[in-house]
Amino acid sequence: MIGRRILVFIACLAAGCEEAPKPVARISDSGELVVLTVNGPSTYFEDAQGLPSGFEYDLATLFAKELKVQPRFVLTANPARIDKLLRDGQAHLAAANLARHFDFPGGLAWGPSYLNTQHQVVCRGGEEPRPKKLEDLAAKHVGVIEESVADYLLTDPTWTQLPIQRLAPGTSTADLLEQVAKENLDCALVESTRYTLARRFFPQLEVAFNVGKPIDYAWLVSTVDKKRILAAAGPFFERIKKDGTLKRLVDRYYGHATRFSAIDSASLLEQIASALPALKPHFEEAEVASGVDWRLVAALAYQESHWDAAATSPTGVRGLMMLTEETADRLQIKDRLDARASILGGARYFALLKDGLPPRLPEPDRTYLALAAYNIGIGHLEDARILAQKSGLNPDKWQDVRQVIPKLADPDTYQSLKHGYARGGEAMQLVDNIRNYYDILTRMEPRDTPVVPLATDPQASSKGSAPSR
C-alpha cells in the first residue's frame, strides 16, 4: 500500500498536479478573517509605499476589528472563480464589489447591501447617431468583462442578438474602456461605480444609456462560519451607515473622482503628451532627492502651475511649484522660475511638511494632509485638525479634516483660531485634484524601476513648523 502511494505521488509530480488546498479554519480557531478579493482601485491595491488600501480592504478590515480578529486578504485574478473558491472553503467571505443579483448554489449567502451600482453602456462621445437603447447596438461591437458581473443581463433575448465580445479574465474596467477609446470596440457594458474611477483616463467616452435596474453590492459569504459572519455583518453595516463611517469611506475612494470633469482630464492628458517629456527628468530627480513619488510631485506641480515654469500669482508665489520667496530662500533656491530648481525645492518642501506631521499619522492620510498644508501652511492645517477634534472627528484622517477645513474661511470660526483666516475650501479642492492627477499619471506613466532616495536633506528633515509657500 505504501509503495502504491509513493508511485501515485511520483506520477502526480510528473503530471504537474497539486494537492487540493485545505479549507480555511473557523475564525475562532485561527483568530483571522480570510477575505477573498480582486486587485483594483475600489477593492484592494498597494500604494507607492507598498501599503494595502482600497474601499473593500478598509471595509473588511473594520469588520475584522469588529470580530476582534486579524484580517488576511487573498487575491484572485479572475472574478468568475470567486464562487468556486468560496464553495471550496478558501475564504470566509468575498469582498470584491460583487453585484447582488442572484443566489449562488453550494450554500453561499449574501451579506447586507452597502453600495448601489448601475449597469451602463459607454461609447465614444460625439459620434452620431448616439445609441439610446439596446436595439441601437445591433451593428456595434460591445465589450464586457467578468468584473462587471453582467451575465444576468446578457441572458436577455435582446442581448443574445448583439455582437458581444467578452474580454479575457482579469481585464479591468479601465482596460476595457481603453479598447473603446482606441476604437477596437464601439461600446462597453460597465458598472457605474467602476466607471466613475476609470472615466478620468478617457474623457472622450460618455454614458450612452443605463441598462436594467440599479443593483446592490454585497459580500458573498462561504459556508465556513457563515452563521457567525452573517449575524455580525447585519449590526456592523447598520452601525457604520448610522455613524457616517460608510459614507466617509465611499467619499474617500469615489468622491474625488466624481468631482473631476472630462475637461480637467483632457487638459492633463494633453500636457502629458506635450510638456511632460521635458520635465520628467526633473521630477524623477526630485524623487531621488526627496523620496516622494515623482508622479505625485508632477501632480502637485500641475495643480500649482499647469507645468508653467513662469507662472506667477498676485500673492507673489512663483514658478512651476509656486513657491514663496521665503520658502525659496530657506531651500536655497536662487531662481524660482528655473523649472529644475522649482521642482526640486517643491518636492523637498513637501517632504518637510510630511516629516513635520505627527509620526502616528497613517498613509494615505499623511500625504493628503501634507498636500493641504502645502496650500494653506502647516499652522492653518493644525487649526483644521483641532476643529475636527472638537467636532468629534478624527484629526488624523483626511476625510474627517476635510469636513471642517472650509470653516477656516468662516468669520464665525477663523476669528477664534490661532492662525486666523485661510482658504480652506481651496485646500480641499487641491487635494481632490491632485489625487485625480496622480491616478492619471500612474496609469499613463507606470513605474519601470524603483527609485532609491538619497539620504534625507538636513534642511528637509528638521521637525517643527514649515514655512508657508
Beta strands, then each sheet from edge to edge (+ up, - down):
strand 1: 32-37
strand 2: 45-46
strand 3: 52-53
strand 4: 70-75
strand 5: 93-94
strand 6: 99-100
strand 7: 109-124
strand 8: 142-144
strand 9: 164-166
strand 10: 187-191
strand 11: 205-221
sheet 1: 4+ 1+ 5+ 11- 6+
sheet 2: 4+ 1+ 5+ 11- 7+ 10- 8- 9-
sheet 3: 2+ 3-
end
